Amino acid sequence: MNSDGAIWGVVKAVAEAQGFRLFDLDLPSSARSVLRVFITRDGAATVTLDDCAALSRKLEHTPGFEDLLPERCVLEVSSPGINRRLRLPEHFSAAVGERVKLTIEGSSPSAAIIKGGVLTGVLKNFDGTNLTVGVEEALHEVAVPLTDVARARVDFLF
């Protein structure tokens, strides 16, 4: 298996050539042999099941792609979903104004005051280093360093 960066590069290039934007990847690990590819489209267009199947077929037929993966690796392609995971800085930037759920770990003052390590509220700002979240329960804002965020998702209310 080659480097994770090589997998990112190939998937991103193939996705963009097909008119998609690579949102994120879950790379294969020793515990599981699944490569999950999450794609979006620019603008209001949604990703369909047919889109996912088409990109999956295109990746499977890309020369050298299978050589980057461990044996018996399963490829899954989907949209990130409405309650999408936030992991990369660009994910947080794009989620400003949305309700988020963060799991906080770390030693910052904000981590110490967050009960149970879970913070839910509207992401008010992201400056590339710190998140500002309007906390629903306390009606105030909390600054959280991105380095203290263990897990994050958009938390859409239906």
C-alpha positions as CSV (number, residue, x, y, z in Angstrom):
1,M,0.0,0.0,0.0
2,N,1.3,3.5,-0.8
3,S,1.0,6.7,1.2
4,D,-2.3,8.2,2.2
5,G,-1.4,11.3,0.3
6,A,-1.2,9.3,-2.9
7,I,-4.8,8.0,-2.3
8,W,-6.0,11.5,-1.6
9,G,-4.4,12.8,-4.8
10,V,-5.8,10.1,-7.1
11,V,-9.3,10.3,-5.6
12,K,-9.4,14.1,-5.7
13,A,-8.2,14.2,-9.4
14,V,-10.7,11.6,-10.5
15,A,-13.6,13.2,-8.6
16,E,-12.8,16.7,-9.9
17,A,-12.6,15.3,-13.5
18,Q,-16.1,13.9,-13.0
19,G,-17.5,17.3,-11.7
20,F,-17.4,16.5,-8.0
21,R,-15.5,18.0,-5.1
22,L,-13.7,15.6,-2.7
23,F,-15.1,16.5,0.7
24,D,-13.3,13.9,2.8
25,L,-11.9,10.3,3.0
26,D,-11.9,7.6,5.6
27,L,-8.7,5.8,4.7
28,P,-8.3,2.0,5.1
29,S,-6.6,0.9,8.3
30,S,-5.4,-2.3,9.8
31,A,-8.7,-2.7,11.7
32,R,-10.9,-2.3,8.6
33,S,-10.2,-2.4,5.0
34,V,-12.7,0.1,3.7
35,L,-12.0,3.3,1.7
36,R,-14.9,5.7,2.2
37,V,-15.0,8.6,-0.3
38,F,-17.3,11.5,0.5
39,I,-18.1,13.8,-2.4
40,T,-20.1,17.0,-2.9
41,R,-20.9,19.3,-5.8
42,D,-20.5,23.0,-5.9
43,G,-23.7,25.0,-5.7
44,A,-27.1,23.6,-4.8
45,A,-26.8,20.4,-6.8
46,T,-27.1,17.2,-4.7
47,V,-25.1,14.1,-5.1
48,T,-27.2,11.1,-6.2
49,L,-26.8,7.4,-5.8
50,D,-26.1,7.2,-9.6
51,D,-23.3,9.8,-9.1
52,C,-21.7,7.7,-6.3
53,A,-21.9,4.6,-8.5
54,A,-20.4,6.3,-11.5
55,L,-17.4,7.7,-9.4
56,S,-16.9,4.3,-7.8
57,R,-16.7,2.6,-11.3
58,K,-14.4,5.4,-12.5
59,L,-12.0,4.9,-9.6
60,E,-12.1,1.1,-10.0
61,H,-11.0,1.5,-13.6
62,T,-8.3,4.1,-12.9
63,P,-4.9,2.6,-13.7
64,G,-2.8,2.0,-10.5
65,F,-5.6,2.9,-8.1
66,E,-6.0,-0.6,-6.7
67,D,-2.2,-0.8,-6.2
68,L,-2.6,2.0,-3.6
69,L,-5.1,0.0,-1.5
70,P,-4.6,-3.0,0.8
71,E,-5.9,-6.3,-0.5
72,R,-9.6,-6.9,-0.3
73,C,-10.3,-3.2,0.3
74,V,-13.9,-2.2,-0.2
75,L,-14.6,1.1,-1.8
76,E,-17.7,3.1,-0.7
77,V,-18.6,6.4,-2.3
78,S,-21.3,8.7,-0.8
79,S,-22.3,12.3,0.1
80,P,-21.1,13.4,3.5
81,G,-24.8,13.7,4.5
82,I,-26.7,16.5,6.3
83,N,-25.0,15.7,9.7
84,R,-21.6,15.7,8.0
85,R,-18.4,15.2,9.9
86,L,-16.2,18.3,10.3
87,R,-12.5,17.6,10.3
88,L,-10.6,19.8,8.0
89,P,-10.3,23.6,8.4
90,E,-12.3,24.2,5.3
91,H,-15.2,22.1,6.8
92,F,-15.4,24.4,9.8
93,S,-15.2,27.5,7.6
94,A,-18.1,26.2,5.5
95,A,-20.2,25.4,8.6
96,V,-20.2,28.9,10.1
97,G,-23.8,29.7,10.8
98,E,-24.8,26.0,11.3
99,R,-25.6,24.1,14.4
100,V,-22.7,21.9,15.4
101,K,-21.9,19.2,18.0
102,L,-18.3,19.1,19.2
103,T,-16.6,16.6,21.4
104,I,-13.9,18.5,23.3
105,E,-10.7,17.1,24.7
106,G,-7.8,19.1,25.9
107,S,-6.5,21.4,28.5
108,S,-7.8,24.8,27.4
109,P,-10.1,26.7,29.8
110,S,-13.0,26.1,27.5
111,A,-12.6,22.4,27.7
112,A,-12.7,22.6,31.5
113,I,-16.1,24.3,31.6
114,I,-17.8,22.1,29.0
115,K,-19.8,19.5,30.9
116,G,-19.2,16.0,29.6
117,G,-16.9,17.2,26.9
118,V,-19.8,17.8,24.5
119,L,-20.7,21.2,23.2
120,T,-23.7,21.9,21.0
121,G,-24.6,25.3,19.5
122,V,-24.3,27.5,16.4
123,L,-20.8,27.9,15.0
124,K,-20.5,31.7,15.0
125,N,-16.9,32.0,13.7
126,F,-13.8,30.1,12.7
127,D,-10.5,32.0,12.3
128,G,-8.4,29.1,11.2
129,T,-7.3,28.3,14.8
130,N,-10.3,28.9,17.1
131,L,-14.0,28.2,16.9
132,T,-16.6,30.5,18.5
133,V,-19.8,28.6,19.4
134,G,-23.0,30.1,20.6
135,V,-23.9,27.6,23.4
136,E,-27.6,26.8,23.4
137,E,-27.9,25.8,27.1
138,A,-26.1,28.8,28.5
139,L,-27.0,31.5,26.0
140,H,-23.4,32.6,25.7
141,E,-20.4,32.1,23.3
142,V,-17.4,29.9,24.0
143,A,-14.1,30.0,22.2
144,V,-12.6,26.6,21.5
145,P,-9.2,25.9,20.0
146,L,-9.5,23.6,17.0
147,T,-6.7,21.5,18.6
148,D,-9.1,20.7,21.4
149,V,-11.8,19.3,19.1
150,A,-11.7,15.5,19.1
151,R,-14.8,15.0,16.9
152,A,-17.2,17.4,15.2
153,R,-20.4,17.2,13.2
154,V,-23.1,19.4,11.8
155,D,-26.0,18.8,14.1
156,F,-29.1,19.6,11.9
157,L,-32.4,19.7,13.8
158,F,-35.2,18.1,11.8
